[in-house]
């Protein structure tokens, strides 16, 4: 199933410096935010490609946010289900162009 969705969630206007923890267990990728807030772009299109690749998830942190403590884009393959749970800080994320056979869950925090 190919889903092309552009979803942008934004709250507040201060600078963000949170960390997203991204852990893949089998075909499920779970991303969890912290109290610091986060800004990141989630995509199913690898660098250099033009179309979503089935099972690919790229998470590009911006605005001082990190993914697993790193500022570089984190990439995952073989993903069928993506769960994103944002922390209670102010979060700004963009989700676009995924080809996942499972569910995409996004839950905001109190920020």
C-alpha positions in Angstrom: 0.0 0.0 0.0 1.4 3.3 -1.1 0.4 6.3 1.0 1.5 9.8 0.1 0.6 12.0 3.0 2.0 15.4 4.0 1.3 16.1 7.7 2.8 18.9 9.5 2.3 19.4 13.2 3.7 22.5 14.9 3.2 24.0 18.4 4.9 27.0 19.8 7.8 29.1 18.4 10.8 28.6 20.6 14.0 26.8 19.6 14.0 23.0 20.0 16.8 20.9 21.3 15.2 17.6 22.2 16.2 14.1 21.3 14.1 11.5 19.5 14.8 7.9 20.4 14.3 5.6 17.3 14.4 1.9 17.9 13.5 -0.8 15.3 12.2 -4.2 16.6 11.7 -6.5 13.6 9.4 -4.6 11.2 8.2 -2.0 13.8 9.9 1.3 14.2 9.1 3.2 17.5 10.1 6.8 17.8 9.8 8.5 21.2 10.3 12.2 22.0 11.5 13.8 25.2 10.5 16.9 27.2 12.9 19.0 25.2 10.6 19.2 22.2 11.7 18.1 18.7 11.8 19.3 15.1 12.2 16.7 12.4 11.2 15.6 8.9 10.1 12.0 8.4 10.2 10.6 4.9 9.9 7.4 3.0 12.1 8.6 0.1 15.8 7.8 0.4 18.4 10.4 -0.6 18.8 10.4 -4.4 15.4 8.8 -5.1 12.2 10.4 -6.2 9.6 7.9 -5.0 8.9 6.2 -1.7 10.7 2.9 -1.2 8.7 0.2 0.6 9.8 -0.1 4.2 12.2 2.9 4.2 12.0 5.5 6.9 14.3 8.5 7.1 14.3 10.9 10.1 16.1 14.2 9.5 16.4 16.2 12.7 16.4 20.0 12.4 16.6 23.0 14.8 19.0 21.4 17.2 17.1 18.2 17.6 18.9 14.9 17.5 17.9 11.3 16.7 19.5 8.8 19.0 21.9 11.6 20.1 23.1 12.3 16.5 22.4 15.2 14.2 22.6 13.2 11.0 19.6 11.7 9.3 18.7 8.3 10.8 17.6 5.7 8.2 15.8 2.4 8.7 14.7 -0.3 6.2 12.3 -3.2 6.4 9.8 -1.1 8.4 6.2 -2.1 8.1 4.7 -0.2 11.1 5.8 3.2 12.4 4.8 4.5 15.8 5.7 8.1 16.8 5.1 9.3 20.3 6.1 12.9 20.9 7.2 14.2 24.3 5.7 17.0 26.3 7.9 19.7 24.8 7.0 21.9 21.8 7.2 19.7 18.7 7.3 20.5 15.0 7.4 17.4 12.7 6.7 16.8 9.0 5.7 13.4 7.8 5.5 12.7 4.0 5.5 10.0 1.3 5.6 6.6 3.0 5.1 3.1 1.5 4.4 1.0 4.6 2.2 -2.1 4.7 1.3 -1.6 8.3 0.1 1.3 10.5 1.4 4.8 10.9 0.6 6.1 14.4 1.3 9.6 15.6 0.6 10.8 19.1 1.4 14.3 20.3 2.5 15.4 23.8 1.4 18.2 26.1 3.7 20.8 24.5 
